[in-house]
Amino acid sequence: MKLALRTVVFAKKVNITNVPVYSCSLCGRNDVFHGVKEDVGRLVGELGTRPAPRSIPFEEVHEWAGVLFRALAQAESLQASDVAKAMEERTNQLLDLWLIASSLGDETWKMELQTRLSQLSAQYIS
């Protein structure tokens, strides 16, 4: 199965774009990437049973999806080396921001950055 970014449709009204999904070109099967499945479920739960029609860019909600989105913008397909490079760059950006937040004593910002960093590290753990 090949990793790609797809649109997940919820309640025929909400398009969640750029969700990492494993796709099989032979059988047509699509499975949401295990590292983001819980976060997609949480997002769908927040939408409620009668969501208003809209589009949600998942790369703005989840760091891993953002890394894949940026890697794909640089190449025609998701290659491991491109993803690793994009991952390293984003991790370094977030760590730099964490240092700034820490020097300012901004605990709320630090917690947000720690959440974003954990979304990236979870891809290697899960």
C-alpha positions as CSV (number, residue, x, y, z in Angstrom):
1,M,0.0,0.0,0.0
2,K,1.2,3.5,-0.8
3,L,1.0,6.5,1.5
4,A,-0.9,9.4,0.0
5,L,-2.9,12.5,1.0
6,R,-6.6,12.1,0.5
7,T,-9.8,13.9,1.3
8,V,-12.0,12.3,3.9
9,V,-15.7,13.2,3.7
10,F,-17.8,13.3,6.9
11,A,-21.6,13.3,6.9
12,K,-21.5,14.2,3.1
13,K,-20.9,17.8,4.2
14,V,-17.4,18.2,5.5
15,N,-14.3,17.6,3.4
16,I,-11.2,17.0,5.5
17,T,-8.4,17.5,3.0
18,N,-4.9,16.1,3.0
19,V,-5.4,13.3,5.4
20,P,-2.6,10.7,5.3
21,V,-4.1,7.5,3.9
22,Y,-2.6,4.2,2.8
23,S,-4.1,3.3,-0.7
24,C,-3.9,0.1,-2.6
25,S,-4.1,0.6,-6.4
26,L,-4.8,-3.1,-6.9
27,C,-7.9,-3.5,-4.7
28,G,-8.9,0.1,-4.2
29,R,-8.7,-0.1,-0.4
30,N,-8.0,3.1,1.6
31,D,-7.0,3.1,5.3
32,V,-6.3,6.3,7.3
33,F,-2.7,6.2,8.5
34,H,-2.7,4.8,12.0
35,G,-0.6,7.7,13.4
36,V,-3.4,10.2,12.6
37,K,-6.5,8.0,12.9
38,E,-7.2,9.0,16.5
39,D,-6.9,12.7,15.7
40,V,-9.2,12.4,12.7
41,G,-11.7,10.7,14.9
42,R,-11.4,13.5,17.5
43,L,-11.9,16.1,14.8
44,V,-15.0,14.3,13.5
45,G,-16.3,14.1,17.1
46,E,-15.9,17.8,17.5
47,L,-17.9,18.4,14.3
48,G,-21.0,16.9,15.9
49,T,-23.8,14.9,14.3
50,R,-25.1,17.8,12.1
51,P,-22.0,19.7,10.9
52,A,-22.2,22.7,8.6
53,P,-20.8,22.2,5.1
54,R,-17.1,23.2,5.0
55,S,-13.6,22.1,4.2
56,I,-11.0,21.5,6.8
57,P,-7.3,21.4,5.8
58,F,-5.9,18.6,8.0
59,E,-2.3,19.7,7.4
60,E,-3.2,22.8,9.5
61,V,-4.6,20.6,12.3
62,H,-2.0,17.9,12.5
63,E,1.8,18.3,12.2
64,W,2.5,15.0,10.5
65,A,0.0,15.8,7.8
66,G,1.6,19.1,7.4
67,V,5.0,17.5,7.0
68,L,3.7,15.2,4.4
69,F,1.9,18.1,2.6
70,R,5.1,20.1,2.5
71,A,7.2,17.1,1.3
72,L,4.6,16.4,-1.5
73,A,4.7,20.0,-2.5
74,Q,8.5,19.6,-3.2
75,A,8.2,16.3,-5.1
76,E,5.7,14.4,-7.3
77,S,5.3,11.6,-4.7
78,L,6.1,10.9,-1.1
79,Q,9.6,9.6,-0.9
80,A,11.1,8.5,2.4
81,S,14.1,10.8,2.1
82,D,11.9,13.9,1.3
83,V,9.6,13.1,4.2
84,A,12.6,12.7,6.6
85,K,14.1,16.0,5.4
86,A,10.7,17.8,5.9
87,M,10.3,16.2,9.3
88,E,13.7,17.3,10.4
89,E,13.2,20.8,9.2
90,R,9.8,21.1,10.9
91,T,11.1,19.6,14.2
92,N,13.9,22.1,14.2
93,Q,11.4,25.0,13.6
94,L,9.2,23.8,16.4
95,L,12.2,23.4,18.8
96,D,13.3,27.0,17.9
97,L,9.9,28.3,18.7
98,W,9.8,26.3,21.9
99,L,13.1,28.0,23.0
100,I,11.5,31.4,22.3
101,A,8.3,30.5,24.2
102,S,10.4,29.2,27.1
103,S,12.6,32.4,27.2
104,L,9.3,34.4,27.3
105,G,7.8,32.2,30.0
106,D,4.8,31.6,27.8
107,E,3.5,28.2,29.2
108,T,0.5,28.1,27.0
109,W,2.6,28.4,23.8
110,K,5.1,25.9,25.1
111,M,2.3,23.4,25.7
112,E,0.9,23.9,22.2
113,L,4.4,23.4,20.8
114,Q,4.9,20.3,22.9
115,T,1.6,18.9,21.5
116,R,2.8,19.6,17.9
117,L,6.2,18.0,18.6
118,S,4.5,14.9,20.1
119,Q,2.4,14.6,16.9
120,L,5.6,14.2,15.0
121,S,7.4,11.9,17.4
122,A,4.3,9.6,17.6
123,Q,4.8,8.6,14.0
124,Y,8.0,6.8,15.0
125,I,6.6,5.3,18.2
126,S,3.2,4.0,16.9
